[in-house]
Each structure stands twice: as structure tokens, then as C-alpha cells.
Amino acid sequence: MPFAHDTTAALLAAVELVNSAEEPDTLTDRAQLDAFCAKHRYSGARTHDDRELDAVRALRAPLRRLLTSDRDTAAQLVNELLAAHAVVPQLARHDGLDYHVHVADPDSPLADRIAAETAMAMIDLIRADELGRLSVCADGTCEGIVLDLSRNRSRRYCSTACGNRNAAAAYRARRR
């Protein structure tokens, strides 16, 4: 099932944010947060300070819980996030992107906007009963989140590194 561009973008950003907590932590300074925001095209107000970084880092655990929950728990968590972040959906067009939904005031804190956009994206997955698109990495040494947007639902690893590590281990096991 194809999802709207803003849903896919918000889910990809949320998964990357949650996975940034895996070793090695890839969100430890403001430059890394700036790169994350640029990559995922977050618009709106930014303070570029340590409080903003800490607030975004603090989102990782609650978003991980949301992305790994069963459908009923996910629905409850989405409702809590929407209530907590004063969501007011608006259509926006900027930076070469066609109309898409912004769910928080562009002047609200970055962490609030990320939480609200993730909650709205999860609505699409919950309504379509597509939470199976989210899973934990099949590598037994990794706790990364996998977002499988493939047509045949075959993605098992959170990164190429995990996939390659497991393929090499399987090859070595077969060769023995």
C-alpha cells in the first residue's frame, strides 16, 4: 500500500531518530541535529541550542515505544501525542515540495513538531492495519527499527551493515 509522501517522510524521520540511539549514538551534538533536520526537510523555527538537542533526543524512547507497539497501544499513544501537542493540521507547500500536511505551528519547538508529525503518520498505518511495516531488526545484536516500505514486505534489517553482517555470518556457517 503506498502512503502519502508526508506519511512516508515522517515515518522515515522517526525511524532514523529512534535508531540514532543505537550504538554508536549518532545524535550527540547540534551539528548532527542540523544534518538530521536538513535531511528530513524539517521547516519552521529552530533554536539551534542544547535544549533543542536534548528535547529531540528525549523523543527517541517514546517514539520507539510507539513504533514497536501493538495496534491498540499505538492508537492510545497516538491520541496522547495529538492531545499533548496541540495539533492543528494545515496544508503547506514549501522548499519545492507540493502540498502536504503540517500538523503543528511552525513556531512550536522542533521536538513537538516531530512528535506530532510522527503521530499523524502513525494514524495512516493504524487505520490501514499496516503496523507490520514496522519491526525490530532481525540482527540479534541490534535493536534498530525497520520501516519496510517494499512491495513484497521483505526488509528485515535496519541497515545495510546489519544485513551484510548476517549474510557474511550465514556464508561462513554454510562453508563450515
N, C-alpha and C positions, 0 to 999 in steps of 0.2 A: 504494500500500500504506500503510495507516495504521499509524503506530508508536505504541507506548505513550507516555503522557504524559511520563514521566520521560526517555525517549529523546529525544523532541522537545525538551523543555526543556533537556536537556544539550547537544544539538546547537546550538540557538539561542544558548545562552550561549557555547559555544565559538566559533561563527562571529562573534558580536559581539566577543568578546575578541580574536580574531585580527585582525578588521577595525579594532579600536581603534588598531592600529599604523600604519594608513594616515594620510596627511597630511590634515587635521591630527590629530595624536595625541590621542585622546580618553580616555586613561588616564594622566594625568600627576600626579595628586595623590590623596590619601586620600579626599577628598570624592567624586571620580569613582568610585573603587573602592567606596565605600559605596553609591553610587547603582546601580552595576552589580550588587552583591550583593543589594540590595533588589529591583531589577527582576527578577532571576532567582531570587529567593527562596532564596538560599544560607543554610542554617541552620548551627548549630554554632559552635564557638569562633572568635573573631576577636581579633587583637591591635590592629588599627587603627593600625599603625605603618608607618614607611617600609620596614622589612624585608619586611612582608607585601605591600606595594605592589610592591616590587622583585621579589619571588618570583612574583607573579601576572603582572607584565609579562614576566618571563623565560619564562613558559609560551607566550607568543604564537608564537615561532618554531617550537618543537617541535610545537605543535598545528597550525600552518599546514602543516608537513610532513606530519603525519598526515592532515589533511583534504584534502590535494591528492595523496596517494599513490595508486598503483595498488593493487589488491586484495591482492596478496601482500605488498607492502611495508607496507600498512596493517595487515594481520594481524600481521606481525612487530613493528611499532611498538606495537600494542595489547598484545601479550604482554609487551613490555618495560615498558610503563607499568604493567600489572597487577602484574608482579613487583616493580617498584620502589616501589609504593605500598601494599603490604600490604592488598590488597582483601579485605574480609570483607562480602559482601552481606548486608544486613538490610532487612526490610520496616519502613517507618516511616510514620506518619501524624501530620501537624502543620500548623499555620497554615491550617486549612481545606482542606488537600489530603488526598485519600483515600490509601490505601496506595500506596506507591511504593518503589523500591529506593534505599537509601543504600548506597554501596559502601565508604565509609571511616568510620573512627571520627569522631564529631562533634567530638572534641577535637584531631584532627590538623590540621596547618596548612591554611589555605584553599587554597593553591596545590595541595597534594596532593589535596585533595578534588575540585577542579576537574579535575585531570588524570585521576583515577580515574573520575569520572563521565563524562568525555568518552570515555575508553577503553571503558567499558561500553556507552555509546550507540553507539559505532562497531561494537561486536560485532553489534548488530542490523543495521546497514547492510551489513556484510561478509557475514553469514550469508544475508541476503536478496538479495545481489548487487545492492544499490541504491546503490553509491558514485556512480553517475551523478546522484544527487540533490545532490551537491557539485560545484561548478565554480568557476572564476575568472570574475570579472565580465567581460561582453562589451565593456565600455567599454575601448578600447585604452589609455587613460591611467590606468586603475585596476587595482589588483592585489587588490581585495577578494574575499572568498569569498562564494559564493552558495549558500544552502541552499534547494533547490526542493522544497517540500512540496506543490506544487499537483498536482491530479489529472492534468492534461494535460502536466506537466513543461515548462512554457513560461517559467519565470522565467529571465531572462538577466542581470539586473543586480543588484548587491549592495544598491543603494539607489534610492529614487525620484529622487534627484539625478542619478545616473548614467543612469537611464532617460530622464529629461527632457532631459538634455544631448544624448543621442544622438537622441532624437526631434526636437529642435529642429534639430540639425545635418542630419538627413535631410530635414526640411521645407525648410530653406534650400537644400539641394542640389537638391531637386526644383523649387524655384521659379526656379532659375537657368536 
